[in-house]
């Protein structure tokens, strides 16, 4: 188990109990992997992390492969996570990964359509300057990177994953935190397996049908360097105007 010196509180203790349920926050110098199928709430949880971290004075970069700036602001406002001031004072940086045009950071140069997206990502110093870097969704970058695609065809995707992990380790050695959201149904086991193995915090987002109701929960599979005791399963909902709400009921 890794040893961490500090914890980044994700705040908002007066609004929800998520920070307390996670033992007081995210350990510094860690990789956080959040897995969940489409609709499980990966974006909402990562947005809750980003907003809470900004509220506690941390700098955060969010790279989204799905939302552009307008959509991001609308979604954050709908959850009552008002980030405009954080964007204005540059303690929150939002970047759109425009994969349709071939660029991780909104490139529209058609000549760059087949560039190595992961290389582009790692070479962008601005992205990694914050205390916390959130990539939502990381699997989309893996699936759209030409080099990674070629290695998948050659059954060498594990080799490519290990190269990325080495880069991530260099980043977190500076006391930073990297949060990756992944839809495991879109990538092979050989691609995602190495990230599961090295993640300091590994969370599965689950959706469970109970009658006509769909309940969501965070399944904490690993939490190295926790500040306090962390629960195995945390029930939650995503509510307009309220954001993430921790549920009292347990999910069997």
C-alpha positions in Angstrom: 0.0 0.0 0.0 1.3 3.5 -0.9 1.9 6.1 1.8 0.6 9.6 1.3 1.6 12.7 3.2 -1.5 14.8 2.5 -5.2 14.6 1.6 -7.0 16.9 -0.9 -10.4 17.5 0.7 -13.2 17.5 -1.9 -15.1 19.9 0.4 -18.9 20.7 0.3 -19.4 19.2 3.8 -22.4 21.4 4.2 -24.0 20.1 1.1 -23.3 16.4 1.0 -21.4 13.7 2.9 -19.2 12.5 0.0 -16.0 14.0 1.5 -16.6 12.3 4.8 -17.7 9.0 3.1 -14.3 9.0 1.3 -12.3 9.3 4.5 -11.7 13.1 4.3 -10.6 13.4 0.7 -8.3 12.2 -2.0 -4.7 11.3 -1.1 -2.1 13.5 -2.9 0.2 11.8 -5.3 -2.4 9.3 -6.5 -4.2 8.0 -9.6 -7.9 7.8 -9.2 -9.8 5.4 -11.6 -13.5 5.6 -11.8 -15.2 3.0 -13.9 -18.8 2.8 -14.9 -21.1 2.0 -17.8 -22.9 4.7 -19.8 -25.3 6.6 -17.5 -23.7 5.4 -14.3 -22.8 9.0 -13.3 -19.0 9.2 -14.1 -19.2 12.8 -15.3 -21.4 13.9 -12.5 -19.0 12.5 -9.8 -15.9 13.9 -11.5 -17.6 17.3 -11.8 -18.5 17.0 -8.1 -14.8 16.3 -7.4 -13.7 19.2 -9.5 -16.1 21.8 -8.0 -15.4 20.7 -4.4 -11.6 20.8 -4.9 -11.9 24.3 -6.4 -14.0 25.4 -3.4 -11.2 24.2 -1.1 -8.6 26.2 -2.9 -7.1 23.6 -5.2 -6.3 24.2 -8.9 -8.1 21.8 -11.2 -7.9 21.0 -14.9 -10.9 19.2 -16.5 -10.4 17.6 -20.0 -13.8 16.4 -21.4 -14.1 14.3 -24.5 -17.8 14.8 -24.6 -18.7 18.4 -23.4 -17.7 21.7 -24.9 -17.5 24.8 -22.7 -21.1 25.7 -23.1 -22.3 22.2 -22.3 -20.0 22.0 -19.3 -21.2 25.2 -17.8 -24.9 24.2 -18.4 -24.3 20.9 -16.7 -22.5 22.3 -13.8 -25.2 25.0 -13.3 -27.9 22.3 -13.4 -26.1 20.6 -10.5 -25.8 23.9 -8.7 -22.0 23.7 -9.0 -21.3 27.3 -9.9 -17.8 27.4 -11.5 -17.9 30.7 -13.3 -15.8 32.4 -10.7 -13.3 29.6 -10.5 -12.9 29.8 -14.3 -12.6 33.6 -14.2 -9.8 33.4 -11.6 -8.2 30.5 -13.4 -8.1 28.0 -10.6 -10.3 25.9 -12.9 -9.2 25.2 -16.5 -11.7 23.4 -18.8 -10.5 21.8 -22.0 -12.6 20.1 -24.7 -11.1 17.0 -26.3 -12.3 17.4 -29.9 -11.8 13.8 -31.0 -13.8 14.2 -34.2 -11.2 16.6 -35.6 -8.4 14.5 -34.3 -7.1 16.8 -31.6 -7.1 16.2 -27.9 -7.1 19.9 -27.2 -9.7 21.1 -29.8 -7.4 21.0 -32.8 -9.2 21.6 -36.0 -6.3 21.1 -38.4 -7.3 18.4 -40.8 -3.7 17.5 -41.4 -3.4 16.5 -37.8 -6.4 14.1 -38.0 -4.3 11.0 -37.4 -1.9 12.5 -34.9 -1.0 10.4 -31.8 -3.6 11.8 -29.3 -1.9 10.4 -26.3 1.4 12.0 -27.3 -0.4 15.3 -27.8 -2.0 14.9 -24.4 1.3 14.2 -22.6 3.1 17.1 -24.4 0.5 19.7 -23.3 2.2 21.2 -20.3 -0.7 23.5 -19.4 -2.9 20.4 -18.9 -0.7 19.1 -16.2 0.1 22.3 -14.3 -2.9 22.0 -11.9 -3.0 20.2 -8.5 -5.7 17.9 -9.9 -6.2 16.7 -13.5 -9.6 15.1 -14.4 -9.9 13.3 -17.8 -13.5 12.4 -18.6 -13.6 10.0 -20.5 -10.1 8.5 -20.8 -11.3 5.5 -22.7 -12.4 7.7 -25.6 -8.8 9.0 -26.0 -7.5 5.4 -25.9 -10.0 4.3 -28.6 -9.2 7.3 -30.9 -5.4 7.3 -30.7 -3.9 5.9 -33.9 -0.8 4.5 -32.2 -2.9 2.8 -29.5 -5.2 1.3 -32.2 -2.2 -0.1 -34.0 -0.9 -1.8 -30.9 -4.4 -3.2 -30.2 -4.3 -4.8 -33.7 -0.9 -6.3 -32.8 -2.2 -7.4 -29.4 0.3 -5.1 -27.7 -2.1 -2.7 -26.0 -0.6 -3.5 -22.6 2.7 -2.2 -23.7 1.1 1.1 -24.7 -0.8 1.3 -21.4 2.5 0.9 -19.5 4.0 3.8 -21.4 1.2 6.1 -20.4 1.3 4.8 -16.8 5.0 5.7 -16.6 4.1 9.3 -17.6 1.3 9.4 -15.0 3.7 8.3 -12.3 6.0 11.2 -13.1 3.1 13.6 -12.8 1.8 12.3 -9.4 5.3 12.2 -8.0 4.9 16.0 -7.8 2.0 15.5 -5.3 -0.7 15.9 -8.0 -3.8 13.8 -8.4 -5.0 12.4 -11.8 -8.6 11.3 -12.0 -9.6 9.1 -15.0 -13.1 8.1 -15.9 -13.5 5.0 -18.0 -16.4 3.0 -19.6 -15.0 -0.5 -19.3 -17.4 -1.8 -22.0 -15.6 0.2 -24.7 -12.0 -1.0 -24.2 -10.4 -4.5 -23.8 -9.2 -6.0 -20.6 -5.6 -5.9 -21.8 -5.9 -2.1 -22.2 -7.7 -1.2 -19.0 -6.2 -3.9 -16.7 -2.8 -2.1 -16.1 -4.7 1.0 -15.0 -6.8 -1.0 -12.6 -3.6 -2.5 -11.2 -1.8 0.7 -10.5 -4.7 2.9 -9.4 -4.3 4.1 -5.9 -8.0 4.8 -5.7 -10.2 2.4 -7.7 -14.0 3.1 -7.7 -16.7 1.3 -9.7 -19.9 3.2 -10.3 -22.8 0.7 -10.3 -26.5 1.0 -11.3 -28.8 -1.5 -9.7 -32.5 -2.0 -10.6 -34.7 -2.3 -7.5 -38.3 -2.8 -8.8 -38.9 0.2 -11.1 -36.2 2.2 -9.4 -32.6 2.5 -10.5 -30.1 3.1 -7.7 -26.6 4.2 -8.0 -23.7 3.4 -5.8 -19.9 3.9 -5.5 -18.2 0.6 -4.9 -14.8 1.4 -3.4 -12.5 -1.4 -4.6 -9.2 0.2 -3.4 -8.4 3.3 -1.5 -4.7 3.5 -0.6 -3.6 6.2 1.8 -7.0 7.0 3.2 -7.3 9.7 5.8 -10.1 7.8 7.8 -12.2 4.7 7.3 -13.8 4.6 3.8 -17.1 2.7 3.3 -17.2 -0.2 0.8 -20.3 1.1 -0.9 -21.8 4.5 -1.0 -25.3 5.0 -2.3 -26.0 8.3 -4.2 -28.2 10.0 -6.6 -27.7 12.9 -9.1 -30.4 15.6 -8.7 -31.0 18.7 -10.7 -30.4 21.8 -8.5 -28.7 19.8 -5.8 -25.9 17.8 -7.5 -24.7 14.6 -5.8 -26.8 13.5 -2.9 -25.6 10.7 -0.7 -28.5 8.3 0.1 -29.1 6.8 3.5 -30.5 3.6 2.2 -28.1 0.7 1.5 -28.2 -1.2 -1.7 -28.2 -5.0 -1.4 
